[in-house]
Amino acid sequence: MSQSGPRSIQRSYKAPPPSLAGILGLSGSDSDLSVGWVAESVRMVSLFWPLFLLAKICLMVVTVNLPVLVANYVLFDLPLLAVTAIADLAIWVMPQRRYMRRLQPYRQMRVMMALVLVSGLSMGLWYGMLDKALLDGSVSTVAAQLTLALLAMAIFGHQRLLGLTYCLGVGVSLSHDGGVGPMLLVVLMLGTLAVSTLAQARWDGRRLLATQKVEERSRRAGHLLTEYEQAGRGWFWETDRHGAITYISEPLARSLGMSADDLIGRQLTDLVVMGDRGEEETGRALGFYLTARSCFTDVPVRVALVGDERWWAISGCPILNEYGQFHGFRGSGADLTEMKRSQAEVERLAQFDSLTGLANRMQMQRMLDKSVMQPNGRPGDCALFLIDLDRFKNVNDTMGHPAGDALLREVSQRLKRVVGDRGMVGRLGGDEFKVVLPGLVDRGTLGVLADAIIASLSQPYQIEGTQVVIGASVGIAICPLDGITSETLVRNADLALYAAKGDGRGVHRFYSADMLADAEDRRQLEEDLRHALSHGGLHLVFQPVVNSRTERISGFETLLRWEHPARGPISPALFVPIAEDAGLIGALGEWVMRTACHAAARWPEDVRVAVNVSPLQFANPALPGIVMNALAASGLAPERLELELTESAFIHEGEATDQMFAQLKGLGVRLALDDFGTGYSSLGYLRKAPFDKIKIDRSFVQGAALQGSRNAAIITSIVSLAEALGMDTTAEGVETHDELALVRTLGCSQVQGFIYGVGESAEEVERRFATEGGRATAAGFQSSRSRRQSMLRSVTLLHQGQHYVARVRNISHGGAMVEGLWNVPVGTTFRLELAVGIVVDAVTRWAVDDRMGIQFVQPIDLRALQTAPPLRLAS
């Protein structure tokens, strides 16, 4: 900090009056007055001394016969003159040397006075020997030189009157005998006094001008610093050599509830915490700097004189005079409280989720890393839960994001209560949560805890006065059984979660090796699908939609098929979700739209073609343009194209959805609501959305003819609703004659299902119209069978001592569809191991390529199968 600060900062303690010895530079006084004056006097004596040498030379020339002197007194005079010359040269030269400047001023003055005495004594001895008056000469010469030295100090010490008195006194003392030499000396001394006075006057003028400039800068700096203090951007402080405060900014004192005068004299360290706790390391650092008398910058310290937590950043440097003497510290400070609070908030946000207060992804990852790897480098025992909420998206969509946030907070509280101190609960983002359980690897205990989490999260919530019910699925991986690194454990827990969702949600699943195989299989399928899309590996088939009264074909639904070169036919239920996840659904949907329109353009004009539109396609603003281009390129009439939408495609009711409906209807195409009743099923959008048809989902049709089924009542309600709104109805998934008869009786206007065909190529459709004229014939089983549910599970089959690995695709109480074994003869018997502890006998009823339908000898409990641990098969 500049020493030209505010006037208050420049205040210093008042020094005592200097002593005579201090003024003469012969004592070690620390007074700024005497030290500065003595140092200046030393320099001026050195500069003044050449003039005195000139006077001495002139005196010798006038008063001494040098040839006689050299001839008669060489033995004694030359050494004295040499000593005099050396002493005079030293007086002149030494103050300018570096080693002389390193000495304290009073030591410099002692050296100078000693040299003056040596010079005067040697000169006096020589002059006394010359005049045979040794004592008088020595005393007179020494007195003259000392008087001249004092004269120089007096002149340059601003004591000109005293200097003139010295000069006149010496002149009187040396001129009492009236000799020419003394008189000449007096004249020289008076002349020297005059020259020195003029030089001093000129130097004083320059110094006065420089002093005025310094004072002006000091005042300006003082104003600026005062304004800086008053604005609250910082403050200043100053201490003496003992650490006592000599100045402190008034705004700072007021912030402490005190005045500046109350703090003057107190130790600076009294204002900050200087304890030994870890949080006070910075206080001890400040104490170290003050003790070491070294500069420091922005040292954070905690304030000790206030009740609330407050922090300062203090900077300072020691105050040293030009000779290195320590006078205290001077520095500045600024308030760090808000910055510290911001840093604390940033650190909190870096470790905790801002919405729920749970640990965030980063902190959970650190916890998992610590649990997986022990300090000794060995894998640790721990378990990882990945939890995904079921039906949470519906809450966000229907009630808004604020309600969804409130629900997430409730979920986090329940999770913490269930887990307790057994592990750490965190939120990964969205509706995904993670639980790390160090030291817990028992599958039974983990299963009980997972079920408790699912049960707790599935209880109703009260959100904004509305009861909300959701569910949860849990994937579990155990270290070191399922992986010895955090990355592997997370991947395997995620695979287990995916399996839990695939098994109907609301359950937990432990990781097993076949899950990794399924994931790798899915990745490979994605690569193969990309290749098939770009190289023509996909094709379309068309399933007839038949008028229920006339049994004539009114249209065809477009179905996408993929014949894998190695795996054979792959179901759209498997590869369409892969296409959606991989971002291929847009290109895939556009290709289906163009191809279907080109095929339908060759059919009779009263036959429509239906194309499914995925939610991702419907959300694309370019969809109307894609439809219009497909119609224009094929020449198909717009009313012959029917776009099938599921409820999830337009659940976000808003301006964009209404605009999309308006644009599509503006093209003249028909809109059909697919899979009605299986999703959100709000009647509000039926009132606004311009649908031409409602398609009743196969889940209501299949089994509707069975005794005790309530599906017939649901179908009746849907048909009545559609008729009231002026819409057609199509019953999907009709497979048996009793189902066909039922939907006709209930009033469905159209029928679609395997009973009229599984799907035909475009060429086969054209041949059908050419040969049959568009008439459809029902063919299939007479009665319905028990409802089956989808399942993807690896199983083992035991036949004649051989074990085979296969996969179950769907299953019911009485049978299942199994794939993986080729061309199995009908009637073959197996022992089928479905899960750990669940083994049944089965008989093959049909087989096509690598698929077969089997019938269980005894019905099985599907609920027990869902909760049983899956088989762990070698990869």
Residue pairs with C-beta under 8 A, 6 or more apart in sequence:
1 236
1 317
1 330
1 331
1 332
2 221
3 10
3 330
4 10
4 214
4 217
4 218
4 221
4 222
5 218
5 221
5 222
5 225
5 236
5 330
6 221
6 222
6 225
6 226
6 229
6 236
7 218
7 219
7 222
8 247
9 222
9 225
9 236
9 238
9 247
9 330
10 218
11 246
11 247
12 246
13 240
13 246
15 31
15 32
15 33
16 31
18 29
18 31
18 33
18 34
19 27
19 29
19 34
21 27
21 29
22 29
22 31
22 34
22 38
22 106
23 34
23 37
23 38
23 157
24 38
24 109
24 153
25 34
25 37
25 38
25 41
25 42
25 105
25 106
25 108
25 109
25 110
25 153
26 106
26 109
26 110
26 113
27 34
27 106
28 104
28 106
29 35
29 106
30 325
32 321
35 105
35 106
35 321
35 323
37 157
38 105
38 106
38 108
38 109
39 105
39 108
40 156
40 157
41 109
41 152
41 153
41 156
41 157
42 95
42 105
42 108
42 109
42 112
43 95
44 152
44 153
44 155
44 156
45 91
45 95
45 112
45 149
45 152
45 153
46 91
46 92
46 93
46 94
46 95
46 96
46 112
48 148
48 152
48 192
48 196
49 88
49 91
49 92
50 92
51 192
51 195
51 196
52 88
52 145
52 148
52 192
53 88
53 92
55 185
55 188
55 189
55 192
56 88
56 123
58 184
58 188
59 181
59 184
59 185
59 188
60 66
62 180
62 181
62 184
63 180
63 181
64 130
69 77
69 130
73 129
73 130
76 126
76 129
77 126
77 129
77 130
80 122
80 123
80 125
80 126
80 129
81 122
81 126
83 118
83 119
83 122
84 119
84 122
84 123
84 126
87 115
87 116
87 118
87 119
87 122
88 119
90 115
91 112
91 115
91 116
91 119
94 100
94 111
94 112
94 115
95 101
95 108
95 112
100 108
100 111
101 108
103 111
104 323
105 323
112 149
113 149
116 145
116 146
116 149
117 142
117 145
117 146
119 145
120 141
120 142
120 143
120 144
120 145
120 146
121 138
121 141
121 142
123 141
123 145
124 137
124 138
124 139
124 140
124 141
124 142
125 134
125 137
125 138
126 137
127 137
127 138
127 140
127 141
128 134
128 135
128 136
128 137
128 138
129 137
130 137
131 137
140 173
140 174
143 170
143 173
144 170
144 174
144 185
147 166
147 167
147 169
147 170
148 170
148 189
150 163
150 166
151 163
151 166
151 167
151 189
151 193
152 196
154 160
154 162
154 163
154 166
155 163
155 193
155 196
155 197
155 200
156 200
160 197
160 200
163 193
164 193
167 189
167 190
167 193
170 186
170 189
171 185
171 186
171 189
171 190
174 182
174 185
174 186
175 182
175 183
175 186
176 182
225 236
228 234
229 235
229 236
229 249
229 250
229 251
230 251
232 251
232 335
233 334
234 332
234 333
234 334
235 248
235 249
235 251
235 252
235 332
235 333
235 334
236 247
236 248
236 249
236 330
236 331
236 332
236 333
237 245
237 247
237 248
237 249
237 252
237 268
237 314
237 316
237 329
237 330
237 331
237 332
237 333
238 245
238 246
238 247
238 248
238 319
238 328
238 329
238 330
238 331
239 245
239 246
239 268
239 328
239 329
239 330
240 246
240 327
240 328
241 326
241 327
241 328
242 328
243 267
243 268
243 269
243 290
243 328
243 329
244 265
244 266
244 267
244 268
245 263
245 264
245 265
245 266
245 267
245 268
246 264
246 328
247 260
247 264
248 260
248 263
248 264
249 260
250 259
250 260
252 333
253 259
253 260
253 262
253 263
255 335
256 263
256 271
256 303
256 305
256 306
257 305
257 306
258 305
263 271
268 290
268 329
269 286
269 287
269 290
270 304
270 305
271 303
271 304
271 305
272 283
272 286
272 301
272 302
272 303
272 304
272 312
272 314
273 280
273 283
273 301
273 302
273 303
273 304
274 280
274 283
274 284
274 286
274 287
274 304
275 283
276 284
279 302
280 302
282 299
282 300
282 301
282 302
283 301
283 302
285 296
285 299
286 296
286 299
286 301
286 314
289 295
289 296
289 299
289 316
290 329
293 318
293 326
294 318
295 316
295 317
295 318
296 314
296 315
296 316
297 315
298 313
298 314
298 315
299 313
299 314
299 315
300 311
300 312
300 313
300 336
300 340
301 311
301 312
301 313
301 314
302 309
302 310
302 311
303 310
303 311
303 312
309 337
309 340
310 335
310 337
311 335
311 336
311 337
311 339
311 340
312 333
312 334
312 335
312 336
313 333
313 334
313 335
313 336
314 331
314 332
314 333
315 331
315 332
315 333
316 329
316 330
316 331
316 332
317 329
317 330
317 331
318 326
318 328
318 329
319 326
319 327
319 328
319 329
319 330
320 326
320 327
321 327
350 360
350 362
351 359
351 360
351 362
351 363
352 358
352 359
352 360
352 363
353 359
353 360
353 412
353 426
353 427
355 405
355 408
355 409
355 427
356 408
356 409
356 411
356 412
356 427
357 412
358 412
358 415
358 416
358 425
358 426
358 427
358 433
359 367
359 424
359 425
359 426
359 427
360 426
360 427
361 426
361 427
361 428
361 429
361 434
363 424
363 426
364 424
364 426
364 428
364 434
364 436
365 486
367 424
367 426
367 436
368 382
368 384
368 434
368 436
368 486
368 489
368 490
369 486
371 380
371 382
371 436
371 438
371 479
372 379
372 380
372 382
372 479
372 484
372 485
372 486
372 489
373 379
373 380
374 380
379 479
379 480
379 484
380 438
380 439
380 479
380 480
381 438
381 439
381 440
381 441
381 479
381 480
382 436
382 437
382 438
382 439
382 440
382 441
382 478
382 479
383 423
383 436
383 437
383 440
383 441
383 446
383 476
383 477
383 478
383 479
384 434
384 435
384 436
384 437
384 476
384 477
384 478
384 479
384 489
384 490
384 493
385 433
385 434
385 435
385 436
385 437
385 449
385 450
385 453
385 474
385 475
385 476
385 493
386 432
386 433
386 434
386 474
386 475
386 476
386 490
386 493
386 494
386 496
386 497
387 415
387 432
387 433
387 434
387 435
387 453
387 457
387 472
387 473
387 474
387 497
388 431
388 432
388 433
388 472
388 473
388 497
388 501
389 411
389 431
389 432
389 433
389 457
389 470
389 471
389 472
390 470
390 471
390 472
390 473
390 501
390 505
390 506
391 469
391 470
391 471
392 404
392 407
392 431
392 470
393 431
394 680
395 403
395 404
395 407
395 463
395 468
395 470
396 403
396 404
397 651
397 652
397 680
398 680
399 463
399 464
399 466
399 468
402 464
403 463
403 464
403 466
403 468
406 463
406 464
407 461
407 463
407 468
407 470
408 427
408 431
410 461
410 463
411 433
411 457
412 425
412 427
412 433
414 456
414 457
414 459
415 425
415 433
415 435
415 453
415 456
415 457
416 425
417 456
418 449
418 452
418 453
418 456
419 425
419 435
419 437
419 449
419 453
422 437
422 440
422 449
423 435
423 436
423 437
423 438
423 440
424 435
424 436
425 433
425 434
425 435
426 433
426 434
426 435
426 436
427 433
427 434
428 434
435 453
437 446
437 449
440 446
441 478
441 479
441 481
443 478
443 510
443 869
446 476
446 478
446 510
447 476
447 508
447 510
450 474
450 476
450 508
451 508
453 472
453 474
454 471
454 472
454 473
454 474
454 506
454 507
454 508
457 470
457 471
457 472
458 469
458 470
458 471
458 472
458 506
460 467
460 468
460 469
461 467
461 468
461 469
461 470
462 468
471 505
471 506
472 506
473 497
473 500
473 501
473 505
473 506
473 507
473 508
474 497
474 500
474 507
474 508
474 509
475 493
475 494
475 495
475 496
475 497
475 498
475 499
475 500
475 508
475 509
475 511
476 493
476 496
476 508
476 509
476 510
476 511
477 483
477 489
477 490
477 492
477 493
477 496
477 510
477 511
478 510
478 511
479 489
482 488
482 489
482 492
482 493
482 511
483 489
483 491
483 492
492 511
492 515
492 516
493 511
495 511
495 515
495 516
495 518
495 519
496 509
496 510
496 511
496 512
496 515
497 509
498 515
498 519
499 509
499 515
499 518
499 870
500 507
500 508
500 509
502 792
503 509
503 791
503 866
504 789
504 866
507 866
507 867
509 870
510 869
510 870
512 869
512 870
512 871
512 872
512 873
513 872
513 873
513 874
513 875
514 794
514 870
514 871
514 872
514 873
514 875
516 875
517 794
517 875
518 792
522 578
525 570
525 574
525 575
525 578
526 578
526 581
526 582
528 564
529 562
529 575
529 578
529 579
529 582
529 584
530 582
530 584
531 537
532 538
532 562
532 564
533 584
533 587
533 588
533 591
537 562
537 563
537 564
537 565
538 560
538 561
538 562
538 588
538 591
539 561
539 562
539 563
539 761
540 558
540 559
540 560
540 561
540 592
540 595
540 596
540 599
540 761
540 762
541 559
541 561
541 758
541 759
541 760
541 761
542 556
542 557
542 558
542 559
542 596
542 599
542 609
542 759
542 760
542 761
542 762
542 765
543 556
543 557
543 559
543 752
543 756
543 757
543 758
543 759
543 760
544 553
544 555
544 556
544 752
544 756
544 757
544 760
544 776
545 553
545 554
545 555
545 556
545 557
545 608
545 610
545 730
545 750
545 751
545 752
546 552
546 553
546 554
546 750
546 751
546 752
546 756
546 776
547 553
547 554
547 749
547 750
547 751
548 731
548 743
548 744
548 748
548 749
548 750
548 751
549 744
549 749
551 775
551 776
551 777
551 778
552 774
552 775
552 776
553 607
553 768
553 774
553 775
553 776
554 606
554 607
554 608
554 750
555 607
555 608
555 609
555 610
555 642
556 600
556 603
556 607
556 608
556 609
556 610
556 765
557 610
557 612
557 644
557 752
558 592
558 596
558 609
558 610
558 611
558 612
559 572
559 759
560 572
560 576
560 588
560 592
561 569
561 572
561 759
562 569
562 570
562 572
562 575
563 569
563 570
564 570
568 849
568 850
573 790
576 585
576 614
578 584
579 585
579 588
580 614
580 616
585 614
585 616
585 617
586 616
586 617
586 620
589 613
589 614
589 617
589 626
590 626
590 630
592 611
592 612
593 611
593 626
593 627
593 630
594 629
594 630
594 633
594 634
596 609
596 611
597 609
597 630
597 631
597 633
597 634
597 636
597 641
598 633
598 634
598 636
599 609
599 762
599 765
600 607
600 608
600 609
600 634
600 636
600 640
600 641
601 634
601 635
601 636
602 762
602 766
603 609
603 765
603 766
603 769
604 769
604 774
605 637
605 640
607 640
607 769
607 774
608 639
608 640
608 641
608 642
608 670
609 636
609 640
609 641
609 642
610 642
610 643
610 644
610 672
611 641
611 642
611 643
611 644
612 644
612 674
613 623
613 643
613 644
613 645
613 649
614 649
615 646
615 648
615 649
617 623
617 649
618 645
618 649
618 650
618 660
619 649
620 626
621 656
621 660
623 660
623 664
624 660
624 663
624 664
624 666
624 667
627 641
627 643
627 664
627 667
627 669
628 667
630 636
630 641
631 637
631 638
631 641
631 667
631 669
637 668
638 667
638 668
638 669
639 668
639 669
639 670
641 669
641 670
642 669
642 670
642 671
642 672
642 692
642 693
643 664
643 669
643 670
643 671
643 672
644 672
644 673
644 674
644 695
645 671
645 672
645 673
645 674
646 673
646 674
646 675
646 679
647 673
647 675
647 676
647 678
647 679
647 680
647 681
647 682
647 685
648 679
648 680
650 657
650 660
650 661
650 685
650 689
651 679
651 680
653 684
653 685
653 688
658 688
661 671
661 689
661 690
664 671
665 671
665 690
670 692
670 693
671 689
671 690
671 691
671 692
671 693
672 691
672 692
672 693
672 694
672 695
672 730
673 686
673 689
673 691
673 693
673 694
673 695
674 695
674 697
675 695
675 697
675 732
676 694
676 695
676 696
676 697
676 718
677 696
677 697
677 699
677 700
677 714
677 718
678 697
678 699
683 721
686 721
686 725
687 725
691 725
691 727
692 727
692 728
693 722
693 727
693 728
693 729
693 730
693 750
694 718
694 721
694 722
694 727
694 728
694 729
694 730
695 729
695 730
695 732
695 752
696 715
696 718
696 719
696 729
696 730
696 731
696 732
696 743
696 748
697 732
697 733
698 732
698 733
698 753
699 733
700 711
700 714
700 715
700 718
701 711
701 715
701 731
701 732
701 733
701 734
701 739
701 743
701 753
702 733
702 735
702 739
702 784
702 787
703 709
703 711
703 784
703 786
703 787
704 711
704 712
704 715
704 739
704 742
704 743
704 784
705 712
705 736
705 738
705 739
705 741
705 742
705 783
705 784
706 784
712 742
712 746
715 731
715 742
715 743
715 746
715 748
716 746
716 747
718 729
719 729
719 746
719 747
719 748
720 747
722 728
722 729
723 729
723 747
728 749
728 750
729 747
729 748
729 749
729 750
730 748
730 749
730 750
730 751
730 752
731 743
731 748
731 750
731 751
731 752
731 753
732 752
732 753
733 752
733 753
733 754
734 740
734 743
734 751
734 752
734 753
734 754
734 755
734 756
735 753
735 754
735 755
735 780
735 781
735 784
736 755
736 780
736 781
736 782
736 783
736 784
737 755
737 778
737 780
737 781
737 782
737 783
738 782
738 783
738 784
739 753
739 755
739 784
740 751
740 755
740 778
743 751
744 751
754 780
755 778
755 779
755 780
756 776
756 777
756 778
756 779
757 776
760 768
768 774
785 812
785 814
786 812
786 813
786 814
787 812
788 810
788 811
788 812
788 815
788 816
788 817
789 810
789 811
789 812
789 862
790 809
790 810
791 808
791 809
791 810
791 811
791 816
792 807
792 808
792 809
793 807
793 808
793 834
793 835
793 870
794 805
794 806
794 807
794 870
794 871
794 873
795 805
795 806
795 807
795 808
795 818
795 832
795 833
795 834
795 871
796 803
796 804
796 805
796 806
796 832
796 833
796 871
796 873
797 803
797 804
797 806
797 818
797 821
797 830
797 831
797 832
797 833
798 804
798 830
798 831
798 832
798 833
799 828
799 829
799 830
799 831
804 820
804 821
805 820
805 873
806 818
806 819
806 820
806 821
807 818
807 819
807 820
808 816
808 817
808 818
808 834
809 816
809 817
809 818
809 819
809 851
810 816
810 817
811 817
811 862
811 865
812 862
813 856
813 859
813 860
813 861
813 862
814 855
814 856
814 859
815 842
815 845
815 853
815 854
815 855
815 856
816 842
816 853
816 854
816 856
817 851
817 852
817 853
817 854
818 851
818 852
818 853
818 854
819 850
819 851
819 852
820 850
821 850
821 852
822 849
822 850
823 847
823 849
824 844
824 847
824 852
825 844
825 847
826 844
826 845
826 846
826 847
827 843
827 844
828 843
828 844
829 841
829 842
829 843
829 844
830 841
830 842
830 843
830 844
830 854
831 839
831 840
831 841
831 842
832 839
832 840
832 841
832 842
832 854
832 856
833 839
833 871
834 840
834 860
834 865
834 868
835 865
835 868
835 869
835 870
835 871
836 868
836 869
836 870
836 871
837 868
838 860
838 864
838 865
838 868
840 856
840 857
840 858
840 860
841 856
841 857
841 858
842 854
842 855
842 856
842 857
843 854
843 855
843 857
844 852
844 853
844 854
845 852
845 853
845 854
845 855
846 852
846 853
847 853
